Amino acid sequence: MVAFRQALLICVLAVPPAGVTALLHPRSPWRTADVPLAPFEVTVAQASHWGANVLWVDARSTVDYGAGHIPGAVALSESDWEKQFAAFVDVWSPERKVVVYCSQLECSASRHVAERLREDLGSVEVYFLRGGYEAWKAAHP
Amino acid sequence: MIVIPFLRIASRVVLSAVFLWAGWAKIYDPAAFVREVENYRLIGGLLARLTAVYLPWLEVLMGLALWMPNLRRGAAWLALWLMLAFTVALGLAWWRGLDISCGCFGSAAPGASNLPLLMVRDLLLAAAAALLTARERHPAERRTR
């Protein structure tokens, strides 16, 4: 019981410095706008610059996709991969850059779908969108 | 038996050094550590961010607490459970065929890691922590036996 109390105290003592890190650290995850782009990560501005050469891929659930998506985007989520991959291949061509997006900054589905597409297609022109659908909507009010 | 006290000191030194190094390396760049956490595909989003800012400090405090008489048994128990949790996370990543960097020391070692080897390392560290969870007998207590 003493050891448990000690362990609990250590866990509690870690909270304040973690909070300070979250709020003030220059590389805090809550300041990702300042963080350099990861490999294969693109911004809305970059993707928009590619124009019609971009094939948008929506990595969110079919419900979210149905509620609204980037015009021309095809749905392809990890959970429905087997059902949706054929439809994706129908519209994909090697010349087009693929940009995968999920809902927002915190989501990671787009990165995972992009990785899987790069493996399955053998193409390096598969990117994921920083900020996801929320960032795209903010840039296209 | 002189071996056990020696093993306890060696375990304390190694565990403390590993946790201080691992924690400090991650504190240096929490944003990069979020990606390492997400690579395991166990947690994401807000939980991954909270882990990225909390876990490094927990490791640093554990590294220090292992030397504090009033906290060291608790720190040893925490270290044991944390090393077992890391082993499970590595095992799941290996089982799912993920080709990832372990992120054990932040972004200090980019590139794919040898996950089975890291699991063995973490189990050895867990064993070291388990050794420290046992109550240490006072020297006077030992002499009476």
Chai-1 contact restraints between the chains, C-beta under 6 A:
chainA,res_idxA,chainB,res_idxB,connection_type,confidence,min_distance_angstrom,max_distance_angstrom,comment,restraint_id
A,A3,B,R73,contact,1.0,0.0,6.0,A-B,restraint_1
A,A3,B,G74,contact,1.0,0.0,6.0,A-B,restraint_2
A,A3,B,W77,contact,1.0,0.0,6.0,A-B,restraint_3
A,Q6,B,L71,contact,1.0,0.0,6.0,A-B,restraint_4
A,Q6,B,G74,contact,1.0,0.0,6.0,A-B,restraint_5
A,A7,B,G74,contact,1.0,0.0,6.0,A-B,restraint_6
A,A7,B,W77,contact,1.0,0.0,6.0,A-B,restraint_7
A,A7,B,L78,contact,1.0,0.0,6.0,A-B,restraint_8
A,I10,B,L61,contact,1.0,0.0,6.0,A-B,restraint_9
A,I10,B,A65,contact,1.0,0.0,6.0,A-B,restraint_10
A,I10,B,G74,contact,1.0,0.0,6.0,A-B,restraint_11
A,I10,B,A75,contact,1.0,0.0,6.0,A-B,restraint_12
A,I10,B,L78,contact,1.0,0.0,6.0,A-B,restraint_13
A,L13,B,L61,contact,1.0,0.0,6.0,A-B,restraint_14
A,A14,B,W57,contact,1.0,0.0,6.0,A-B,restraint_15
A,A14,B,L58,contact,1.0,0.0,6.0,A-B,restraint_16
A,A14,B,L61,contact,1.0,0.0,6.0,A-B,restraint_17
A,P17,B,W57,contact,1.0,0.0,6.0,A-B,restraint_18
A,A18,B,V53,contact,1.0,0.0,6.0,A-B,restraint_19
A,A18,B,Y54,contact,1.0,0.0,6.0,A-B,restraint_20
A,A18,B,W57,contact,1.0,0.0,6.0,A-B,restraint_21
A,T21,B,V53,contact,1.0,0.0,6.0,A-B,restraint_22
A,A22,B,V53,contact,1.0,0.0,6.0,A-B,restraint_23
A,H25,B,P30,contact,1.0,0.0,6.0,A-B,restraint_24
A,R27,B,D29,contact,1.0,0.0,6.0,A-B,restraint_25
A,R27,B,P30,contact,1.0,0.0,6.0,A-B,restraint_26
A,R27,B,A31,contact,1.0,0.0,6.0,A-B,restraint_27
A,S28,B,P30,contact,1.0,0.0,6.0,A-B,restraint_28
A,P29,B,P30,contact,1.0,0.0,6.0,A-B,restraint_29
A,P29,B,A31,contact,1.0,0.0,6.0,A-B,restraint_30
A,P29,B,V34,contact,1.0,0.0,6.0,A-B,restraint_31
A,P29,B,R49,contact,1.0,0.0,6.0,A-B,restraint_32
A,P29,B,A52,contact,1.0,0.0,6.0,A-B,restraint_33
A,V35,B,A31,contact,1.0,0.0,6.0,A-B,restraint_34
A,E106,B,G45,contact,1.0,0.0,6.0,A-B,restraint_35
A,E106,B,L46,contact,1.0,0.0,6.0,A-B,restraint_36
A,S108,B,E38,contact,1.0,0.0,6.0,A-B,restraint_37
A,S108,B,G44,contact,1.0,0.0,6.0,A-B,restraint_38
